[in-house]
């Protein structure tokens, strides 16, 4: 199954605080960072490794280095908030940018900006904190595939069943890592119970 939901007590606590309408911007950003870091660790636990030799203060020993690189593609603008904690863990990762917005009437995605580095054998991780209808994410996956991405993974802090089903149907090989699977979308295609507009709360606007 391409959906992986975090099974961690702290993640549940952080999600509850993230949802709270009383949570202020600075704390919201901190919670976003924590959840992103845990999701990223889960999503990269099976990256290919190469052996190397390490000199400790006492003797030589065998170590490991990554077998290939990682490209992070945040979906603007809310996805930008998930980049810093990933770069803290993997500062050598490349970062592309993809601007996809949803028409509030039709709920269809529209791409207004794309800057993705050349993909060869890197693992590509698309980050978008809210997986709602799946339309924007499908567009992002298509953009990444167009420049050579094969190993694709998605990090979303909160996901809706409708969006997950869309990705499973159209892109069954793409793994989705999320902290929580919410109940449904409302008529305006917002996730319930959700957290409101993630980008607004993240940016303090």
Steps between C-alpha positions, in 0.01 A plus 500: 500500500653837400368680811709507817350670808731594787450269795655717768351641818689830474377549144140471621564761769663738250216461249243581769686819589545587133122479449420727795375840381675655801846380391704807407722533193837437665376185670325388180829524311680303771240222485523493120878458529471212746240310300691554176821366651331182621322450166828551313680243714221250430504573127878453470553195718559277192729724292780309329838509678863444404759375742797715595790483742497721810795572728386525860735620777571132572490307170364473149142386456241464228253783450239604246429786260195560285504323166323785320375851561166638613299780338235678705216668310274718714162591354474877548426663722415283800757237404777753566445454872605136475837566334712636792463196730590270209812700421596482867504122465643490146673829411636355175150444356407695188186714510269569207187715512157449353218750510160336472182673609145370525217688337258565787200460269595193294754355750723421199879558522691760300880511477644852509868423573736205453871481577612141551864386468594229253408160638718195434497236772402719796210427728240776460291603799206732438391689810155653539353516851137445393393223262139590423358409156833371368481721191794725585709206609430307179609807304820518706571131443452550127744793497760291686457203269541729198859576609592138570378419852440130560525452877230738627373544855255747657496661844169651617430582861123455461325300227140448391371160382391650167849624419666178609260300282582723203875442535454128558296477180716718274847449651494173696880480527531833682525461876310750714621572853259691725455570869123452490221396262202728560128431452405660167485814286218752534314656205776761461760218485654586838611215725283420804574529785823638352686804627367780277727659239848361572680768300322784676570357843862424413568845355297690761272656240 
